[in-house]
């Protein structure tokens, strides 16, 4: 129930009240024993108070009933305690709990009113009792002071309720906002002509730029979750000494303003792509024919592309984080579940092989070897699920760790060639390339019957080229149509890459994925 805490439930108030009741009974008993009086009279009032406490702790469904329950409970307690006489003061602290519960259940006003009603009932009961009933007994204290204490306790309970509701309101409001935004995103995403893929939207932006200035080089670098600038897409020729993220691009990213550099023969213009006041990407145009009108037109194109690209980058990051969390969850489930169970089965088979007849021992060991192979496959799958890229681990490092582990746990001889230039690719692109490599390597390990595996990767952001080759039995009939091949093609398409699967000269299979325009002589080994 909204606003309800443990204090408002039926268990904790009963425990607290019971503890206070037993304390009161003990104090009253000690007082009577000290005065050489019979403690038996304390049992009757104590049982009566316990019944009232139990009834007051019952959970009632209706809010009005709970409010009346608080008033009746504390008023009854005050009247009974005030009517006990010399034993009453021992039970007065017991009234603090229902006073607090009244405020916590129904708020400041109800808590104050119920506490005041309890104090008034207690005072009236004391005043209506014979004065002789209190002669020489345990002092009852100041009724006015106790009433003030009860009212203050009710106020504290109401204050606790208000803080609880405020905290839950903030939490519930945040989830409500998240649900509303995700629902709107779902509806909007269905109506978007270009979807929410950063590569697709980046290429669309370059096409719009090409209509304004078809000459020269156009590139788009985006801001990543790690707060770095990564080349996303590019088109046109690039001089050997240039890069797609140069000083002009970095200045535009830092300043949030258009930056220019170069002479009229080769001009560089860097346009920050904004979402509001935040720079989410930088468009860099290198051309010899840029005019003022061209620059004004490009600024309009960039301004229109800002919200689209920002939404795509945010969605892509959310999707990547959700995928990482799900892969880690699956890795934990496999490790703690089926992997442990298979290991236990293996131990049982080892024990069984020692006790079965010789003619069955060989079959048991064959089953044990099969279980060991399956367990090894599961461990490699867990490693694949856990591996990834982040701000510290790039594509080259992750790919190297993967193939090195594969070489240690298989009979394959792994040959690795990595060539990464200055700037890294966006994390989402690196992740997709890594998954393609993992799938291709897994196919080699499971189906190719190969002795050698060649892994080559060249990155010159925003371009990338990846090649996985083996000397195995080559392509099978159903190979290109398998789920693994289909998944690799979908990943390549998602990052704007081209995937090619072909037979290798001398036997085996070659899987290549390229992003951007490459010179065949440069990438062909």
DONU-920988 format. One record per residue (C-alpha): chain; residue number from 1; residue in one letter; x, y, z. Coordinates in nm, 4 decimals, m for minus. Each point is the difference from the previous one (the first is absolute). Layout:
<mimars>
   c     k   r          u          v          w
   A   NUM   A          X          Y          Z
...
</mimars>
This chain:
<mimars>
   c     k   r          u          v          w
   A     1   X     0.0000     0.0000     0.0000
   A     2   X     0.1340     0.3428    m0.0911
   A     3   X     0.1520     0.1820     0.2933
   A     4   X    m0.0016    m0.3099     0.2211
   A     5   X     0.3084    m0.1123     0.1874
   A     6   X     0.0727    m0.2794     0.2442
   A     7   X    m0.1250     0.2143     0.2869
   A     8   X    m0.3407     0.0071    m0.1675
   A     9   X    m0.0236    m0.3768    m0.0382
   A    10   X    m0.1580    m0.2456     0.2473
   A    11   X     0.3260    m0.1647     0.1184
   A    12   X     0.2431     0.2681     0.1121
   A    13   X    m0.2489     0.2141     0.1994
   A    14   X    m0.1160    m0.3076     0.1878
   A    15   X     0.3576    m0.0934     0.0867
   A    16   X     0.0872     0.3508     0.1144
   A    17   X    m0.3153     0.0331     0.2017
   A    18   X     0.0484    m0.3414     0.1505
   A    19   X     0.3524     0.0881     0.1096
   A    20   X    m0.1181     0.3210     0.1598
   A    21   X    m0.2907    m0.1808     0.1670
   A    22   X     0.2287    m0.2640     0.1500
   A    23   X     0.2303     0.2770     0.1182
   A    24   X    m0.2911     0.1726     0.1690
   A    25   X    m0.1179    m0.3226     0.1628
   A    26   X     0.3534    m0.0669     0.1260
   A    27   X     0.0333     0.3521     0.1422
   A    28   X    m0.3397    m0.0223     0.1702
   A    29   X     0.0849    m0.3430     0.1433
   A    30   X     0.3318     0.1232     0.1382
   A    31   X    m0.1718     0.3008     0.1582
   A    32   X    m0.2599    m0.2215     0.1671
   A    33   X     0.2570    m0.2482     0.1234
   A    34   X     0.2105     0.2841     0.1405
   A    35   X    m0.3047     0.1248     0.1892
   A    36   X    m0.0799    m0.3543     0.1186
   A    37   X    m0.3213    m0.0065    m0.2021
   A    38   X    m0.1560    m0.2825    m0.1978
   A    39   X     0.1000     0.0295    m0.3712
   A    40   X    m0.3043    m0.2025    m0.1149
   A    41   X    m0.2156     0.3119    m0.0675
   A    42   X     0.2392     0.1061    m0.2761
   A    43   X    m0.0881    m0.3065    m0.2123
   A    44   X    m0.3587     0.1028    m0.0677
   A    45   X     0.0743     0.3491    m0.1347
   A    46   X     0.2983    m0.1377    m0.1905
   A    47   X    m0.2160    m0.2569    m0.1835
   A    48   X    m0.2603     0.2674    m0.0765
   A    49   X     0.2642     0.2272    m0.1484
   A    50   X     0.1375    m0.2901    m0.2051
   A    51   X    m0.3433    m0.0592    m0.1543
   A    52   X    m0.0274     0.3688    m0.0923
   A    53   X     0.3490    m0.0104    m0.1504
   A    54   X    m0.0845    m0.3072    m0.2085
   A    55   X    m0.3190     0.1601    m0.1320
   A    56   X     0.1842     0.3219    m0.0768
   A    57   X     0.2622    m0.1882    m0.2035
   A    58   X    m0.2539    m0.1726    m0.2269
   A    59   X     0.0443     0.1092    m0.3648
   A    60   X    m0.3240     0.1593    m0.1216
   A    61   X    m0.0538     0.0533    m0.3756
   A    62   X    m0.1948     0.3264     0.0071
   A    63   X     0.1900     0.3245     0.0744
   A    64   X    m0.2879     0.1405     0.2074
   A    65   X    m0.0100    m0.3174     0.2065
   A    66   X     0.3724     0.0294     0.0714
   A    67   X    m0.0478     0.3599     0.1131
   A    68   X    m0.2804    m0.0969     0.2373
   A    69   X     0.2090    m0.2949     0.1184
   A    70   X     0.2792     0.2389     0.1054
   A    71   X    m0.2405     0.2243     0.1958
   A    72   X    m0.1761    m0.2907     0.1706
   A    73   X     0.3232    m0.1800     0.0873
   A    74   X     0.1818     0.2912     0.1631
   A    75   X    m0.3163     0.1254     0.1759
   A    76   X    m0.0659    m0.3464     0.1415
   A    77   X     0.3589    m0.0314     0.1164
   A    78   X    m0.0147     0.3417     0.1652
   A    79   X    m0.3247    m0.0813     0.1820
   A    80   X     0.1191    m0.3422     0.1214
   A    81   X     0.3381     0.1314     0.1142
   A    82   X    m0.1620     0.2918     0.1806
   A    83   X    m0.2491    m0.2323     0.1753
   A    84   X     0.2594    m0.2435     0.1346
   A    85   X     0.1004     0.2310     0.2803
   A    86   X     0.3427    m0.0507     0.1540
   A    87   X     0.1023    m0.2390    m0.2795
   A    88   X    m0.0912     0.2382    m0.2835
   A    89   X     0.3233     0.2009    m0.0250
   A    90   X     0.1938    m0.3183    m0.0807
   A    91   X    m0.1959    m0.0352    m0.3255
   A    92   X    m0.0059     0.3647    m0.1127
   A    93   X     0.2982    m0.0385    m0.2438
   A    94   X    m0.2038    m0.2636    m0.1820
   A    95   X    m0.2171     0.2791    m0.1464
   A    96   X     0.2944     0.1396    m0.1969
   A    97   X    m0.0109    m0.2814    m0.2568
   A    98   X    m0.3654     0.0440    m0.1129
   A    99   X     0.0522     0.3767    m0.0005
   A   100   X     0.2922    m0.0394    m0.2420
   A   101   X    m0.1879    m0.2616    m0.2069
   A   102   X    m0.3000     0.2328    m0.0339
   A   103   X     0.2163     0.2738    m0.1499
   A   104   X     0.1865    m0.2423    m0.2207
   A   105   X    m0.3227    m0.1531    m0.1282
   A   106   X    m0.2079     0.3097    m0.0656
   A   107   X     0.2187     0.3094     0.0177
   A   108   X     0.0736     0.2922     0.2258
   A   109   X    m0.3598     0.1018     0.0749
   A   110   X    m0.1250    m0.3481     0.0887
   A   111   X     0.3143    m0.0804     0.1982
   A   112   X    m0.0332     0.3193     0.2044
   A   113   X    m0.3723    m0.0497     0.0553
   A   114   X     0.0301    m0.3647     0.1026
   A   115   X     0.2857     0.0779     0.2406
   A   116   X    m0.1962     0.2833     0.1543
   A   117   X    m0.3048    m0.2241     0.0343
   A   118   X     0.2091    m0.2651     0.1765
   A   119   X     0.1509     0.2521     0.2378
   A   120   X    m0.3441     0.1488     0.0740
   A   121   X    m0.1492    m0.3433     0.0714
   A   122   X     0.2851    m0.0804     0.2373
   A   123   X    m0.0325     0.3325     0.1856
   A   124   X    m0.3785    m0.0334     0.0319
   A   125   X     0.0330    m0.3565     0.1299
   A   126   X     0.2548     0.1117     0.2583
   A   127   X    m0.2140     0.2917     0.1124
   A   128   X    m0.3107    m0.2181     0.0286
   A   129   X     0.1773    m0.2544     0.2234
   A   130   X    m0.0124     0.0313     0.3816
   A   131   X     0.2948     0.1969     0.1315
   A   132   X     0.0634    m0.2741     0.2544
   A   133   X     0.0841    m0.2370    m0.2819
   A   134   X     0.3298     0.1818    m0.0528
   A   135   X     0.1018     0.0648     0.3592
   A   136   X     0.3520    m0.1158     0.0720
   A   137   X     0.0309    m0.1655    m0.3367
   A   138   X     0.2311     0.0288    m0.2977
   A   139   X    m0.0251     0.3677    m0.1109
   A   140   X    m0.2150     0.0443    m0.3109
   A   141   X     0.2061     0.2902    m0.1324
   A   142   X    m0.1255     0.3157    m0.1612
   A   143   X    m0.3065    m0.0751    m0.2234
   A   144   X     0.0472     0.3203    m0.1975
   A   145   X     0.3644    m0.0857    m0.0732
   A   146   X    m0.0924    m0.3500    m0.1163
   A   147   X    m0.2718     0.1405    m0.2266
   A   148   X     0.2560     0.2320    m0.1632
   A   149   X     0.2354    m0.2958    m0.0486
   A   150   X    m0.2789    m0.2036    m0.1624
   A   151   X    m0.0901     0.2829    m0.2374
   A   152   X     0.3677     0.0443    m0.0932
   A   153   X     0.0248    m0.3735    m0.0704
   A   154   X    m0.3024     0.0198    m0.2302
   A   155   X     0.1609     0.2916    m0.1832
   A   156   X     0.3208    m0.1996    m0.0463
   A   157   X    m0.2006    m0.2895    m0.1467
   A   158   X    m0.1713     0.2348    m0.2443
   A   159   X     0.3340     0.1524    m0.0973
   A   160   X     0.1444    m0.3467    m0.0687
   A   161   X    m0.3012    m0.0757    m0.2203
   A   162   X     0.0500     0.3215    m0.1960
   A   163   X     0.3694    m0.0760    m0.0607
   A   164   X    m0.0856    m0.3537    m0.1091
   A   165   X    m0.2610     0.1207    m0.2471
   A   166   X     0.2382     0.2622    m0.1396
   A   167   X     0.2749    m0.2582    m0.0533
   A   168   X    m0.2343    m0.2471    m0.1627
   A   169   X    m0.1541     0.2796    m0.2035
   A   170   X     0.3380     0.0921    m0.1450
   A   171   X     0.0769    m0.3652    m0.0791
   A   172   X    m0.3439    m0.0710    m0.1441
   A   173   X     0.0123     0.3226    m0.1982
   A   174   X     0.3358    m0.0909    m0.1511
   A   175   X    m0.1297    m0.3401    m0.1092
   A   176   X    m0.3168     0.1604    m0.1356
   A   177   X     0.2093     0.2471    m0.2006
   A   178   X     0.2196    m0.2821    m0.1281
   A   179   X    m0.3062    m0.2009    m0.1066
   A   180   X    m0.1519     0.3019    m0.1727
   A   181   X     0.3219     0.0812    m0.1852
   A   182   X     0.0583    m0.3599    m0.1067
   A   183   X    m0.3597    m0.0283    m0.1205
   A   184   X     0.0386     0.3185    m0.2010
   A   185   X     0.3307    m0.1268    m0.1382
   A   186   X    m0.1660    m0.3229    m0.1061
   A   187   X    m0.2730     0.1851    m0.1846
   A   188   X     0.2360     0.2528    m0.1583
   A   189   X     0.2500    m0.2652    m0.1072
   A   190   X    m0.2706    m0.1784    m0.1996
   A   191   X    m0.0682     0.3159    m0.2005
   A   192   X     0.3597     0.1027    m0.0683
   A   193   X     0.0942    m0.0301    m0.3654
   A   194   X     0.3661    m0.0712     0.0777
   A   195   X    m0.0412    m0.1755     0.3328
   A   196   X     0.2392     0.0549     0.2900
   A   197   X     0.3202    m0.1402    m0.1442
   A   198   X     0.2936     0.2460     0.0334
   A   199   X     0.1809    m0.1306    m0.3083
   A   200   X    m0.3082     0.0324    m0.2193
   A   201   X    m0.0733     0.3502     0.1254
   A   202   X     0.3661     0.0973    m0.0343
   A   203   X     0.0080    m0.1121    m0.3628
   A   204   X    m0.3244     0.1878    m0.0621
   A   205   X     0.1616     0.3145     0.1406
   A   206   X     0.3002    m0.0434    m0.2306
   A   207   X    m0.2340    m0.0403    m0.2973
   A   208   X    m0.1718     0.3276     0.0915
   A   209   X     0.3411     0.1655     0.0267
   A   210   X     0.1029    m0.1418    m0.3380
   A   211   X    m0.2983     0.1704    m0.1621
   A   212   X     0.1344     0.3329     0.1242
   A   213   X     0.3689    m0.0711    m0.0636
   A   214   X     0.0682    m0.3148    m0.2054
   A   215   X     0.3754     0.0544    m0.0146
   A   216   X     0.2617    m0.0852     0.2579
   A   217   X    m0.0183    m0.2096     0.3158
   A   218   X    m0.2914    m0.0249     0.2439
   A   219   X     0.0261    m0.1752     0.3353
   A   220   X    m0.2056    m0.0255     0.3168
   A   221   X     0.1503    m0.0672     0.3439
   A   222   X    m0.2349    m0.0706     0.2901
   A   223   X     0.0272     0.0408     0.3723
   A   224   X     0.0077    m0.3359     0.1768
   A   225   X    m0.1165    m0.0987     0.3483
   A   226   X     0.3657     0.0035     0.1084
   A   227   X     0.0123     0.3710    m0.0929
   A   228   X     0.2318    m0.0460    m0.2944
   A   229   X    m0.0368     0.0951    m0.3642
   A   230   X    m0.0182    m0.3002    m0.2343
   A   231   X    m0.0274     0.0109    m0.3811
   A   232   X    m0.3331    m0.1503    m0.1068
   A   233   X    m0.0347     0.0406    m0.3787
   A   234   X     0.1866     0.1751    m0.2797
   A   235   X    m0.0137     0.0449    m0.3750
   A   236   X     0.2269     0.1460    m0.2640
   A   237   X     0.3750    m0.0100    m0.0399
   A   238   X     0.2410     0.0642     0.2852
   A   239   X     0.3600     0.1096    m0.0360
   A   240   X     0.2618    m0.2290     0.1478
   A   241   X     0.1116     0.2525     0.2592
   A   242   X    m0.3543     0.0802     0.1183
   A   243   X    m0.2298    m0.1733     0.2457
   A   244   X    m0.3746     0.0200     0.0505
   A   245   X     0.0485     0.1368     0.3542
   A   246   X     0.2460     0.2867    m0.0273
   A   247   X     0.0673     0.3100     0.2091
   A   248   X    m0.2847     0.1887    m0.1649
   A   249   X    m0.2449    m0.2749     0.0935
   A   250   X     0.1215    m0.0109     0.3583
   A   251   X    m0.0255     0.3770     0.0373
   A   252   X    m0.3587    m0.0037    m0.1266
   A   253   X    m0.0837    m0.2759     0.2449
   A   254   X     0.1546     0.1885     0.2915
   A   255   X    m0.1289     0.3479    m0.0821
   A   256   X    m0.3415    m0.0924    m0.1375
   A   257   X     0.0522     0.2477    m0.2870
   A   258   X     0.0806    m0.0375    m0.3660
   A   259   X     0.3760    m0.0096    m0.0556
   A   260   X     0.1866     0.0690    m0.3244
   A   261   X     0.3553    m0.0625    m0.1157
   A   262   X     0.2011    m0.0037    m0.3222
   A   263   X     0.0331     0.2110    m0.3099
   A   264   X    m0.2667     0.0456    m0.2678
   A   265   X     0.1568    m0.2800    m0.1990
   A   266   X    m0.0641    m0.2559     0.2749
   A   267   X    m0.2423     0.1216     0.2649
   A   268   X    m0.1012    m0.1936     0.3112
   A   269   X    m0.3314     0.0839     0.1657
   A   270   X    m0.1044    m0.1802     0.3196
   A   271   X    m0.3666     0.0335     0.1035
   A   272   X    m0.1066    m0.1076     0.3505
   A   273   X    m0.3186    m0.2068    m0.0046
   A   274   X    m0.2062     0.0970     0.3038
   A   275   X    m0.2925    m0.1250     0.1959
   A   276   X    m0.0917     0.3105     0.1936
   A   277   X     0.3219     0.1299     0.1511
   A   278   X     0.1793    m0.3371    m0.0113
   A   279   X     0.2329    m0.0907    m0.2861
   A   280   X    m0.0716    m0.3592    m0.1063
   A   281   X     0.2079    m0.0127    m0.3197
   A   282   X     0.2188     0.2032    m0.2331
   A   283   X    m0.0382     0.0172    m0.3785
   A   284   X     0.3243     0.0803    m0.1820
   A   285   X     0.0010     0.1091    m0.3629
   A   286   X     0.3213     0.0380    m0.2025
   A   287   X    m0.0468     0.1673    m0.3352
   A   288   X     0.1491     0.2660    m0.2254
   A   289   X    m0.3323     0.1467    m0.1120
   A   290   X    m0.1853     0.0935     0.3198
   A   291   X    m0.1794     0.3330    m0.0213
   A   292   X    m0.1801     0.1985     0.2671
   A   293   X    m0.3324    m0.1223    m0.1332
   A   294   X     0.1275    m0.3585     0.0192
   A   295   X     0.1035     0.0505     0.3607
   A   296   X    m0.3402     0.1466     0.0889
   A   297   X    m0.1752    m0.2936    m0.1700
   A   298   X     0.2221    m0.2498     0.1814
   A   299   X    m0.0786     0.1625     0.3345
   A   300   X    m0.3716    m0.0453    m0.0721
   A   301   X     0.0534    m0.3663    m0.0936
   A   302   X     0.2015    m0.0598     0.3169
   A   303   X    m0.2601     0.1724     0.2196
   A   304   X    m0.2754    m0.2218    m0.1426
   A   305   X     0.2093    m0.3156     0.0513
   A   306   X     0.0851     0.0714     0.3661
   A   307   X    m0.3136    m0.1380     0.1707
   A   308   X    m0.0127    m0.3051    m0.2278
   A   309   X     0.3623    m0.0915     0.0563
   A   310   X    m0.0166     0.0683     0.3762
   A   311   X    m0.3050    m0.2253     0.0352
   A   312   X     0.1693    m0.2754    m0.2008
   A   313   X     0.3207     0.0167     0.2035
   A   314   X    m0.1909    m0.0073     0.3288
   A   315   X    m0.2141    m0.2914    m0.1135
   A   316   X     0.3071    m0.1839    m0.1252
   A   317   X     0.1746     0.0440     0.3351
   A   318   X    m0.3062    m0.1190     0.1934
   A   319   X    m0.0242    m0.3031    m0.2260
   A   320   X     0.3701    m0.0748     0.0416
   A   321   X    m0.0150     0.0232     0.3793
   A   322   X    m0.3117    m0.2173     0.0110
   A   323   X     0.1727    m0.2572    m0.2212
   A   324   X     0.3090    m0.0012     0.2224
   A   325   X    m0.2129    m0.0506     0.3116
   A   326   X    m0.1920    m0.2822    m0.1627
   A   327   X     0.3174    m0.1741    m0.1198
   A   328   X     0.1494     0.0208     0.3503
   A   329   X    m0.3232    m0.1366     0.1477
   A   330   X     0.0016    m0.2926    m0.2434
   A   331   X     0.3652    m0.0672     0.0788
   A   332   X    m0.0800    m0.0141     0.3725
   A   333   X    m0.3010    m0.2252    m0.0583
   A   334   X     0.2001    m0.2429    m0.2131
   A   335   X     0.2951    m0.0024     0.2390
   A   336   X    m0.2078    m0.0446     0.3154
   A   337   X    m0.2527    m0.2346    m0.1602
   A   338   X     0.0666    m0.2433    m0.2809
   A   339   X     0.3811     0.0267     0.0167
   A   340   X     0.0027    m0.0998     0.3658
   A   341   X    m0.2475    m0.2803    m0.0641
   A   342   X     0.2108    m0.1378    m0.2845
   A   343   X     0.3105     0.0128     0.2174
   A   344   X    m0.1865    m0.2020     0.2648
   A   345   X    m0.1067    m0.2534    m0.2633
   A   346   X     0.3638    m0.0318    m0.1046
   A   347   X     0.1078    m0.0765     0.3567
   A   348   X    m0.2713    m0.2619     0.0312
   A   349   X     0.1096    m0.1630    m0.3252
   A   350   X     0.3612    m0.0077     0.1223
   A   351   X    m0.1143    m0.1791     0.3131
   A   352   X    m0.2238    m0.2327    m0.2001
   A   353   X     0.2813    m0.0955    m0.2384
   A   354   X     0.1967    m0.1379     0.2961
   A   355   X    m0.2828    m0.2336     0.1063
   A   356   X    m0.1579    m0.1323    m0.3210
   A   357   X     0.1202    m0.3179    m0.1777
   A   358   X     0.2821     0.0352    m0.2498
   A   359   X    m0.2277    m0.0502    m0.3001
   A   360   X    m0.2099     0.3040     0.1049
   A   361   X     0.2859     0.2139     0.1279
   A   362   X     0.1003     0.1092    m0.3506
   A   363   X    m0.3505     0.1232    m0.0799
   A   364   X    m0.0192     0.1894     0.3285
   A   365   X     0.3324     0.1677    m0.0738
   A   366   X    m0.1229     0.0932    m0.3484
   A   367   X    m0.3018     0.1682     0.1572
   A   368   X     0.2313     0.1712     0.2490
   A   369   X     0.2173     0.1337    m0.2843
   A   370   X    m0.3097     0.1293    m0.1759
   A   371   X    m0.1148     0.1778     0.3156
   A   372   X     0.3487     0.1504     0.0341
   A   373   X    m0.0166     0.1343    m0.3559
   A   374   X    m0.3440     0.1493     0.0592
   A   375   X     0.1250     0.1603     0.3219
   A   376   X     0.2909     0.1500    m0.1890
   A   377   X    m0.2365     0.1392    m0.2618
   A   378   X    m0.2092     0.1562     0.2740
   A   379   X     0.3056     0.1635     0.1534
   A   380   X     0.0939     0.1503    m0.3353
   A   381   X    m0.3589     0.1200    m0.0451
   A   382   X     0.0127     0.1637     0.3430
   A   383   X     0.3241     0.1719    m0.0980
   A   384   X    m0.1578     0.1197    m0.3254
   A   385   X    m0.2977     0.1405     0.1897
   A   386   X     0.2194     0.1848     0.2483
   A   387   X     0.2470     0.1426    m0.2509
   A   388   X    m0.0645     0.3457    m0.1398
   A   389   X     0.1385     0.3459    m0.0587
   A   390   X    m0.0088     0.3085     0.2179
   A   391   X     0.1983     0.3179     0.0564
   A   392   X     0.3146    m0.1936     0.0967
   A   393   X    m0.0350    m0.3166    m0.2106
   A   394   X    m0.0194     0.0706    m0.3721
   A   395   X    m0.0729    m0.2305    m0.2912
   A   396   X     0.3609    m0.1086    m0.0474
   A   397   X     0.0513    m0.0917     0.3656
   A   398   X    m0.3313    m0.1851     0.0267
   A   399   X     0.0620    m0.1878    m0.3242
   A   400   X     0.3526    m0.0964     0.1055
   A   401   X    m0.1187    m0.1307     0.3375
   A   402   X    m0.2686    m0.2031    m0.1710
   A   403   X     0.2219    m0.1741    m0.2546
   A   404   X     0.2771    m0.0573     0.2564
   A   405   X    m0.2434    m0.1768     0.2306
   A   406   X    m0.1285    m0.2016    m0.2948
   A   407   X     0.3517    m0.1062    m0.0900
   A   408   X     0.0630    m0.1156     0.3562
   A   409   X    m0.3147    m0.2139     0.0146
   A   410   X     0.0018    m0.1523    m0.3490
   A   411   X     0.2322    m0.1654    m0.2503
   A   412   X    m0.0048     0.3012    m0.2307
   A   413   X     0.3126     0.1979    m0.0775
   A   414   X    m0.1095     0.3639     0.0049
   A   415   X     0.1658     0.2689    m0.2121
   A   416   X    m0.0951     0.3577     0.0881
   A   417   X     0.0703     0.3217    m0.1880
   A   418   X    m0.1419     0.3219     0.1455
   A   419   X     0.0457     0.3494    m0.1381
   A   420   X    m0.1861     0.2762     0.1851
   A   421   X     0.0583     0.3629    m0.0943
   A   422   X    m0.0451     0.3042     0.2218
   A   423   X    m0.3668     0.0351     0.0856
   A   424   X    m0.2280    m0.2794     0.1147
   A   425   X    m0.3331    m0.0882    m0.1526
   A   426   X    m0.3222     0.0665     0.1924
   A   427   X    m0.0559    m0.2603     0.2701
   A   428   X    m0.3130    m0.1361    m0.1686
   A   429   X     0.1952    m0.0620    m0.3230
   A   430   X     0.2868    m0.1662     0.1872
   A   431   X    m0.2462    m0.2264     0.1812
   A   432   X    m0.1644    m0.1153    m0.3232
   A   433   X     0.3384    m0.0703    m0.1628
   A   434   X     0.1059    m0.1987     0.3067
   A   435   X    m0.3210    m0.2065    m0.0091
   A   436   X     0.0490    m0.0736    m0.3702
   A   437   X     0.3548    m0.1156     0.0720
   A   438   X    m0.1175    m0.2167     0.2906
   A   439   X    m0.2666    m0.1668    m0.2125
   A   440   X     0.2412    m0.0645    m0.2862
   A   441   X     0.2641    m0.1406     0.2356
   A   442   X    m0.2591    m0.2191     0.1718
   A   443   X    m0.1045    m0.1438    m0.3376
   A   444   X     0.3630    m0.0820    m0.0755
   A   445   X     0.0522    m0.1651     0.3374
   A   446   X    m0.3160    m0.2091    m0.0156
   A   447   X    m0.0439    m0.0890    m0.3664
   A   448   X     0.3039     0.0773    m0.2143
   A   449   X     0.2336    m0.2789     0.1208
   A   450   X     0.2824     0.2473    m0.0607
   A   451   X     0.3571     0.0085     0.1220
   A   452   X     0.0639     0.3728    m0.0465
   A   453   X    m0.2022     0.3108     0.0614
   A   454   X     0.0909     0.3422    m0.1395
   A   455   X    m0.1496     0.3110     0.1608
   A   456   X     0.0809     0.3331    m0.1642
   A   457   X    m0.1479     0.3351     0.0939
   A   458   X     0.0769     0.3484    m0.1305
   A   459   X    m0.1653     0.3092     0.1445
   A   460   X     0.0378     0.3469    m0.1466
   A   461   X    m0.3069     0.1659     0.1506
   A   462   X    m0.2641     0.0273    m0.1288
   A   463   X     0.1196    m0.2790    m0.2275
   A   464   X     0.0570    m0.3548     0.1199
   A   465   X     0.0835    m0.3343    m0.1561
   A   466   X    m0.0159    m0.3410     0.1663
   A   467   X     0.1014    m0.3350    m0.1455
   A   468   X    m0.0403    m0.3459     0.1566
   A   469   X     0.1488    m0.2887    m0.2021
   A   470   X     0.0678    m0.3685     0.0635
   A   471   X     0.1472    m0.3002    m0.1812
   A   472   X    m0.2852    m0.2372     0.0796
   A   473   X    m0.2468    m0.1944    m0.2106
   A   474   X    m0.1540     0.3125    m0.1545
   A   475   X    m0.3566     0.1171    m0.0420
   A   476   X    m0.2808    m0.2482     0.0439
   A   477   X    m0.3299     0.0120    m0.1858
   A   478   X    m0.2012     0.1482     0.2865
   A   479   X     0.2846     0.2182     0.1322
   A   480   X    m0.0910     0.3405    m0.1447
   A   481   X    m0.3665    m0.0480     0.0988
   A   482   X     0.0677    m0.0998     0.3598
   A   483   X    m0.1157     0.2079     0.2935
   A   484   X     0.3597     0.0958     0.0730
   A   485   X     0.0576     0.1325    m0.3511
   A   486   X    m0.3321     0.1795     0.0062
   A   487   X     0.0923     0.1650     0.3288
   A   488   X     0.3359     0.1150    m0.1398
   A   489   X    m0.1692     0.1542    m0.3025
   A   490   X    m0.2495     0.1826     0.2208
   A   491   X     0.2797     0.1375     0.2178
   A   492   X     0.1971     0.1136    m0.3042
   A   493   X    m0.3081     0.1706    m0.1444
   A   494   X    m0.0661     0.1764     0.3310
   A   495   X     0.3384     0.1776    m0.0101
   A   496   X    m0.0029     0.0674    m0.3729
   A   497   X     0.2465    m0.2762    m0.0852
   A   498   X     0.0228    m0.2546    m0.2796
   A   499   X     0.0411    m0.3683     0.0880
   A   500   X     0.1484    m0.2494    m0.2435
   A   501   X     0.0402    m0.3736     0.0551
   A   502   X     0.1999    m0.1962    m0.2542
   A   503   X     0.2256    m0.2983    m0.0417
   A   504   X     0.3673     0.0440     0.0798
   A   505   X     0.2635    m0.0808    m0.2559
   A   506   X     0.1661    m0.3195     0.1159
   A   507   X    m0.2995    m0.1126     0.2053
   A   508   X    m0.2112     0.1476     0.2742
   A   509   X    m0.2270     0.3011     0.0331
   A   510   X     0.0481     0.3756     0.0074
   A   511   X    m0.2388     0.2380     0.1766
   A   512   X     0.0570     0.3692    m0.0714
   A   513   X    m0.1827     0.3076     0.1221
   A   514   X     0.0915     0.3507    m0.1147
   A   515   X    m0.1278     0.3399     0.1037
   A   516   X     0.0706     0.2938    m0.2291
   A   517   X     0.1926     0.0129    m0.3266
   A   518   X     0.3186    m0.2036    m0.0091
   A   519   X     0.2690    m0.0414    m0.2610
   A   520   X     0.0081    m0.3692    m0.0892
   A   521   X     0.3800     0.0015    m0.0204
   A   522   X     0.0148     0.1419     0.3507
   A   523   X    m0.2098    m0.2640     0.1739
   A   524   X     0.0525    m0.3111    m0.2086
   A   525   X     0.2738    m0.2152     0.1573
</mimars>
